[in-house]
């Protein structure tokens, strides 16, 4: 039995519009959520055209010239804008009949390179029972025929398996949201032996240690510790008959352990340090989960990953910004304060799910709107940009 993808109905219209506009092919990403029983696709988004293609909407003539690096960069940027519970679930290609025989090979290559690029940035390890199948969707621009297959990205020799692609209306209109605010206070020593004070590498190592703490934390959902295998909605009234986008929010508190239990021997290490990095502040975290009897462990895992991702992504964005504005060779290591970008949320039409992004204090709403048009092919009214956090250093 292959996997079944339940797909937001509006995606069918979006893909159909793309097939009439863009020739001879167009690629893009599928965004959604995996669960052990079924997978959900709530957005499809085309690869943004490169500068030289913007005017004429024409891709290079054959699939051999697909720009893999451009597509994986887009996937990395998009995955930064996903709240917990959502991921890049696969890749689509809409091509003319002449190109269709090469489409499957092109899709296979893209799925593996996108996954490799996303895995490299992650600060968390996948769970053992995690779904590792990713979707390869092929659409013929002339006949509109849809073929969906999956590849197991954990197995480089994996061959294509057939999958079902089923449209459903209001698929994510009443998904559940988990919200929490995490107070962060991370101290990362910079070893004297570390070459050039490699700030980015040291920060990543520090975040790696901190992410293990988050993985081991206790999560209180609406004030209660719940059993992993319990249903998330147990004891809660379910919203019925309302297909308008409505979100049931759960408030979550994260309790981190202060120290290892007595069974763990603690050994102190003395290291010569030449400085340190301190990350401090309160970060707003959010995860969404499907409403088909979700388990507590699915929801908690999605939120843990959001907590870890949001801090890692912000540090990455800050370092990119510093390189652009100050150059990579800055050697002035006096005391410096940098404000990490703030988190914001933007709604998806017809869904209770919101996308996420980050803004620096001096960034105007127009820049955020441009980014959504480029990354998500979606225009966002300024009043739909919800800033979730106070400015904090």
VEXDREN-2710 file (C-alpha; in Angstrom, 1 decimal):
% VEXDREN-2710
k/r/px/py/pz
1/UNK/0.0/0.0/0.0
2/UNK/1.4/3.4/-1.0
3/UNK/0.9/6.5/1.0
4/UNK/-2.2/8.8/0.7
5/UNK/-1.8/12.5/0.4
6/UNK/-4.9/14.6/1.4
7/UNK/-4.5/17.9/-0.4
8/UNK/-6.1/21.3/0.2
9/UNK/-8.5/21.8/-2.7
10/UNK/-7.2/25.3/-3.5
11/UNK/-3.9/23.7/-4.5
12/UNK/-5.6/22.0/-7.5
13/UNK/-6.5/25.5/-8.8
14/UNK/-3.1/26.9/-8.1
15/UNK/-1.3/24.1/-10.0
16/UNK/-3.8/24.4/-12.9
17/UNK/-3.1/28.1/-13.2
18/UNK/0.6/27.5/-13.2
19/UNK/0.3/24.9/-16.0
20/UNK/-1.3/27.5/-18.3
21/UNK/1.1/30.3/-17.6
22/UNK/4.6/28.7/-17.5
23/UNK/6.3/26.9/-20.3
24/UNK/7.8/24.4/-21.0
25/UNK/8.0/23.4/-17.3
26/UNK/7.7/24.8/-13.8
27/UNK/9.0/23.3/-10.5
28/UNK/8.0/23.9/-6.9
29/UNK/7.6/22.6/-3.3
30/UNK/4.8/20.8/-1.5
31/UNK/4.3/21.9/2.1
32/UNK/2.4/20.0/4.7
33/UNK/2.5/17.5/7.6
34/UNK/3.3/13.8/7.9
35/UNK/1.6/11.4/10.3
36/UNK/1.9/7.7/10.5
37/UNK/-1.6/7.2/9.0
38/UNK/-1.8/9.8/6.3
39/UNK/-0.1/12.9/5.0
40/UNK/-1.5/16.4/4.5
41/UNK/-0.5/18.9/1.8
42/UNK/-1.7/22.4/2.7
43/UNK/0.4/24.5/0.3
44/UNK/2.1/24.3/-3.0
45/UNK/4.5/27.0/-4.1
46/UNK/6.4/27.4/-7.3
47/UNK/10.2/28.0/-7.4
48/UNK/10.7/31.8/-7.8
49/UNK/11.9/32.8/-11.2
50/UNK/15.5/34.0/-11.4
51/UNK/16.2/37.6/-12.4
52/UNK/16.8/36.7/-16.1
53/UNK/13.5/34.8/-16.3
54/UNK/11.2/37.3/-14.6
55/UNK/10.1/39.1/-17.7
56/UNK/9.2/36.2/-20.0
57/UNK/8.1/33.3/-17.7
58/UNK/10.0/30.9/-19.8
59/UNK/12.1/28.1/-18.2
60/UNK/15.2/26.7/-19.9
61/UNK/14.1/24.3/-22.7
62/UNK/15.0/21.0/-21.1
63/UNK/15.0/19.4/-17.7
64/UNK/18.7/18.7/-17.8
65/UNK/19.2/22.5/-17.1
66/UNK/17.1/22.5/-13.9
67/UNK/18.9/24.7/-11.4
68/UNK/19.1/22.3/-8.4
69/UNK/21.0/24.8/-6.2
70/UNK/18.3/27.5/-6.8
71/UNK/15.5/25.1/-5.9
72/UNK/17.3/23.8/-2.7
73/UNK/18.0/27.4/-1.6
74/UNK/14.3/28.2/-2.0
75/UNK/13.5/25.1/0.1
76/UNK/15.8/26.2/2.8
77/UNK/14.3/29.7/2.9
78/UNK/10.8/28.4/2.9
79/UNK/11.5/25.9/5.7
80/UNK/12.6/28.8/7.9
81/UNK/9.2/30.3/7.4
82/UNK/7.3/27.2/8.6
83/UNK/6.0/26.9/12.1
84/UNK/6.3/23.6/14.1
85/UNK/4.5/20.6/12.5
86/UNK/5.0/21.7/8.9
87/UNK/7.7/20.7/6.5
88/UNK/8.7/20.5/2.9
89/UNK/6.9/17.3/2.0
90/UNK/8.0/17.0/-1.6
91/UNK/8.5/18.5/-5.0
92/UNK/6.3/19.0/-8.0
93/UNK/7.0/19.5/-11.7
94/UNK/4.5/20.6/-14.3
95/UNK/5.9/19.8/-17.8
96/UNK/4.9/19.6/-21.4
97/UNK/4.2/16.1/-22.8
98/UNK/7.6/16.1/-24.6
99/UNK/9.4/16.5/-21.2
100/UNK/7.3/14.1/-19.2
101/UNK/9.6/11.0/-19.7
102/UNK/12.5/12.9/-18.0
103/UNK/10.3/14.4/-15.3
104/UNK/10.5/11.5/-12.9
105/UNK/14.4/11.4/-12.9
106/UNK/14.5/15.2/-12.4
107/UNK/12.0/14.9/-9.4
108/UNK/14.0/12.1/-7.8
109/UNK/17.2/14.1/-7.9
110/UNK/15.5/17.2/-6.5
111/UNK/13.8/15.3/-3.6
112/UNK/17.1/14.0/-2.4
113/UNK/19.1/17.2/-2.8
114/UNK/16.3/19.2/-1.1
115/UNK/16.2/16.8/1.8
116/UNK/20.0/16.8/2.1
117/UNK/20.1/20.6/2.3
118/UNK/17.3/20.7/4.9
119/UNK/18.8/18.0/7.1
120/UNK/22.2/19.8/7.2
121/UNK/20.7/22.7/9.0
122/UNK/18.6/20.8/11.6
123/UNK/19.6/20.8/15.2
124/UNK/17.3/17.8/16.1
125/UNK/17.4/14.2/15.3
126/UNK/14.5/12.5/13.5
127/UNK/12.5/10.0/15.6
128/UNK/12.8/6.3/14.9
129/UNK/9.3/5.8/13.6
130/UNK/9.3/9.0/11.6
131/UNK/7.9/9.0/8.1
132/UNK/10.7/9.4/5.6
133/UNK/8.7/9.2/2.4
134/UNK/8.6/12.4/0.3
135/UNK/6.2/13.1/-2.5
136/UNK/7.2/13.5/-6.2
137/UNK/4.2/15.1/-8.1
138/UNK/4.3/15.1/-11.8
139/UNK/1.6/17.0/-13.9
140/UNK/1.3/17.1/-17.6
141/UNK/0.5/20.6/-18.7
142/UNK/-1.5/19.4/-21.8
143/UNK/-3.6/16.6/-20.4
144/UNK/-3.5/17.8/-16.7
145/UNK/-2.8/14.2/-15.7
146/UNK/-1.5/13.9/-12.1
147/UNK/1.0/11.2/-11.1
148/UNK/2.1/11.1/-7.5
149/UNK/4.9/8.8/-6.3
150/UNK/7.1/8.7/-3.1
151/UNK/10.7/8.1/-2.4
152/UNK/12.2/7.1/0.9
153/UNK/14.8/9.8/1.6
154/UNK/16.6/7.6/4.2
155/UNK/17.5/5.2/1.5
156/UNK/19.6/6.6/-1.4
157/UNK/18.8/3.6/-3.6
158/UNK/15.1/4.0/-3.0
159/UNK/12.8/3.5/-6.0
160/UNK/9.5/5.2/-6.7
161/UNK/6.3/3.9/-5.0
162/UNK/2.8/4.9/-6.2
163/UNK/0.8/7.2/-3.9
164/UNK/-2.7/8.5/-3.9
165/UNK/-3.4/12.3/-4.3
166/UNK/-6.8/13.3/-3.0
167/UNK/-8.2/16.8/-2.9
168/UNK/-10.3/17.8/0.1
169/UNK/-12.0/21.1/1.0
170/UNK/-11.2/23.0/4.2
171/UNK/-8.5/20.5/5.0
172/UNK/-6.6/22.6/7.5
173/UNK/-9.5/25.0/8.5
174/UNK/-9.6/23.7/12.1
175/UNK/-6.2/22.4/12.8
176/UNK/-5.0/22.7/16.4
177/UNK/-2.3/25.1/17.5
178/UNK/0.0/24.8/20.5
179/UNK/1.6/28.1/21.7
180/UNK/4.3/28.7/24.2
181/UNK/6.8/31.3/25.2
182/UNK/10.3/30.1/26.1
183/UNK/12.7/32.1/28.1
184/UNK/16.2/31.6/26.7
185/UNK/19.4/32.2/28.6
186/UNK/22.2/30.3/26.9
187/UNK/25.9/30.8/27.7
188/UNK/28.3/29.6/25.1
189/UNK/32.0/29.7/26.0
190/UNK/34.5/30.5/23.1
191/UNK/37.6/28.4/23.5
192/UNK/40.9/30.1/23.3
193/UNK/42.0/27.4/20.9
194/UNK/39.1/28.0/18.6
195/UNK/40.5/29.5/15.3
196/UNK/39.4/33.1/14.6
197/UNK/36.7/32.9/17.2
198/UNK/34.5/31.1/14.7
199/UNK/31.3/32.6/16.2
200/UNK/28.8/30.9/13.9
201/UNK/30.3/27.4/14.5
202/UNK/30.5/27.9/18.3
203/UNK/27.0/29.2/18.4
204/UNK/25.7/26.1/16.6
205/UNK/27.6/23.9/19.0
206/UNK/26.1/25.7/21.9
207/UNK/22.6/25.5/20.4
208/UNK/23.1/21.8/19.8
209/UNK/23.7/21.3/23.6
210/UNK/20.7/23.5/24.4
211/UNK/18.5/21.6/22.0
212/UNK/19.1/18.3/23.9
213/UNK/17.8/20.1/27.0
214/UNK/14.6/21.1/25.1
215/UNK/14.3/17.4/23.9
216/UNK/14.4/16.3/27.6
217/UNK/12.0/18.9/28.9
218/UNK/8.5/18.3/30.3
219/UNK/5.6/19.9/28.5
220/UNK/2.5/20.9/30.3
221/UNK/-0.5/21.2/27.9
222/UNK/-3.2/23.5/29.3
223/UNK/-1.5/23.0/32.8
224/UNK/-1.5/19.2/32.6
225/UNK/1.2/16.5/31.9
226/UNK/-0.4/14.2/29.4
227/UNK/0.5/10.7/28.5
228/UNK/2.4/10.5/25.1
229/UNK/-0.1/8.1/23.6
230/UNK/-3.2/9.9/24.8
231/UNK/-5.2/11.8/22.3
232/UNK/-4.5/15.5/22.4
233/UNK/-8.2/16.4/22.4
234/UNK/-9.2/14.0/25.1
235/UNK/-11.6/15.7/27.5
236/UNK/-11.9/18.8/25.3
237/UNK/-15.1/19.7/23.3
238/UNK/-14.5/19.3/19.6
239/UNK/-15.6/22.1/17.3
240/UNK/-18.2/20.7/15.0
241/UNK/-19.8/21.8/11.9
242/UNK/-17.6/24.8/11.5
243/UNK/-15.5/24.8/8.4
244/UNK/-14.6/28.4/8.7
245/UNK/-10.9/28.6/9.7
246/UNK/-11.0/28.3/13.5
247/UNK/-8.1/27.5/15.6
248/UNK/-8.2/25.6/18.9
249/UNK/-5.2/27.0/20.8
250/UNK/-3.5/25.0/23.6
251/UNK/-1.3/26.9/26.0
252/UNK/2.0/25.0/26.7
253/UNK/4.5/25.5/29.4
254/UNK/8.0/24.1/29.0
255/UNK/9.8/22.8/32.1
256/UNK/13.5/22.2/31.6
257/UNK/15.5/20.1/34.0
258/UNK/17.8/22.1/36.3
259/UNK/20.4/19.4/36.6
260/UNK/21.0/15.7/35.8
261/UNK/19.5/13.2/38.2
262/UNK/21.8/11.6/40.7
263/UNK/22.2/8.5/38.5
264/UNK/24.3/10.7/36.1
265/UNK/27.8/11.4/37.2
266/UNK/28.7/15.0/36.7
267/UNK/32.3/15.8/35.7
268/UNK/33.5/19.4/35.5
269/UNK/35.7/20.4/32.7
270/UNK/38.1/23.3/32.9
271/UNK/38.7/25.0/29.5
272/UNK/40.6/28.2/28.7
273/UNK/38.2/30.6/27.1
274/UNK/38.8/33.9/25.4
275/UNK/35.2/35.1/25.4
276/UNK/31.6/33.9/25.4
277/UNK/28.3/34.3/23.6
278/UNK/25.1/34.9/25.6
279/UNK/21.7/34.4/24.0
280/UNK/19.0/35.9/26.1
281/UNK/15.3/36.7/25.7
282/UNK/11.8/35.3/25.4
283/UNK/10.9/33.6/22.1
284/UNK/7.4/32.9/20.9
285/UNK/6.9/29.3/19.6
286/UNK/4.0/27.7/17.8
287/UNK/3.2/24.3/16.3
288/UNK/0.1/23.1/14.3
289/UNK/-1.2/19.6/14.3
290/UNK/-3.9/17.9/12.1
291/UNK/-7.3/17.3/13.7
292/UNK/-7.6/13.5/12.9
293/UNK/-7.2/12.2/16.5
294/UNK/-3.7/13.6/17.0
295/UNK/-1.6/12.0/19.7
296/UNK/0.0/14.1/22.5
297/UNK/3.5/13.0/21.4
298/UNK/3.0/14.2/17.8
299/UNK/2.0/17.6/19.1
300/UNK/4.8/17.9/21.6
301/UNK/7.4/16.8/19.0
302/UNK/6.2/19.5/16.6
303/UNK/6.5/22.1/19.3
304/UNK/9.9/21.0/20.5
305/UNK/11.2/21.3/16.9
306/UNK/9.7/24.7/16.5
307/UNK/11.5/25.9/19.7
308/UNK/14.8/24.5/18.4
309/UNK/14.3/25.7/14.8
310/UNK/13.2/29.3/15.7
311/UNK/16.4/30.0/17.7
312/UNK/18.7/28.3/15.2
313/UNK/17.1/30.0/12.2
314/UNK/17.3/33.5/13.9
315/UNK/21.0/33.0/14.7
316/UNK/21.6/32.0/11.0
317/UNK/19.7/35.0/9.8
318/UNK/21.7/37.3/12.1
319/UNK/25.1/35.9/10.9
320/UNK/24.0/36.3/7.3
321/UNK/23.0/39.9/8.0
322/UNK/26.3/40.6/9.7
323/UNK/28.3/39.2/6.7
324/UNK/26.3/41.3/4.3
325/UNK/26.7/44.5/6.4
326/UNK/30.1/44.0/8.0
327/UNK/31.9/41.6/5.7
328/UNK/33.2/38.2/6.8
329/UNK/36.6/39.4/8.0
330/UNK/35.5/41.5/11.0
331/UNK/38.0/40.9/13.8
332/UNK/36.7/43.3/16.4
333/UNK/35.7/41.1/19.4
334/UNK/34.8/43.8/21.9
335/UNK/31.5/43.5/23.8
336/UNK/28.8/43.7/21.2
337/UNK/25.0/43.5/21.4
338/UNK/23.0/42.2/18.5
339/UNK/19.2/42.0/18.5
340/UNK/18.0/38.7/17.0
341/UNK/15.1/39.2/14.5
342/UNK/11.6/39.2/15.9
343/UNK/9.1/36.5/14.9
344/UNK/5.9/37.3/13.1
345/UNK/3.0/35.3/11.7
346/UNK/0.9/35.6/8.5
347/UNK/-2.3/33.7/7.8
348/UNK/-2.9/31.3/5.0
349/UNK/-6.3/31.9/3.2
350/UNK/-8.9/29.3/4.1
351/UNK/-6.7/27.7/6.8
352/UNK/-6.3/28.0/10.5
353/UNK/-2.5/27.6/10.0
354/UNK/-0.2/30.7/9.8
355/UNK/3.2/30.9/8.2
356/UNK/6.1/32.5/10.1
357/UNK/8.9/34.9/9.3
358/UNK/11.4/37.1/11.1
359/UNK/12.1/40.9/10.9
360/UNK/14.8/43.1/12.1
361/UNK/13.7/46.2/14.0
362/UNK/14.4/48.5/11.0
363/UNK/12.7/46.3/8.4
364/UNK/9.6/47.8/6.9
365/UNK/6.3/45.9/6.3
366/UNK/7.0/46.3/2.5
367/UNK/10.1/44.2/2.7
368/UNK/8.2/41.4/4.5
369/UNK/5.4/41.6/1.9
370/UNK/8.0/41.3/-1.0
371/UNK/9.5/38.3/0.7
372/UNK/6.1/36.5/0.9
373/UNK/5.5/37.3/-2.8
374/UNK/8.9/35.9/-3.8
375/UNK/9.1/32.9/-1.4
376/UNK/5.4/31.9/-1.3
377/UNK/3.9/33.5/-4.4
378/UNK/1.4/35.1/-2.0
379/UNK/0.6/38.7/-1.5
380/UNK/0.1/39.7/2.2
381/UNK/-1.8/42.8/3.3
382/UNK/0.2/44.8/5.8
383/UNK/-2.6/44.4/8.4
384/UNK/-2.2/40.6/8.2
385/UNK/1.4/40.7/9.6
386/UNK/1.2/39.8/13.3
387/UNK/4.3/40.6/15.2
388/UNK/4.5/38.0/18.0
389/UNK/7.3/39.2/20.2
390/UNK/8.6/42.2/22.0
391/UNK/12.1/43.4/20.9
392/UNK/14.6/41.7/23.1
393/UNK/18.4/41.3/23.0
END
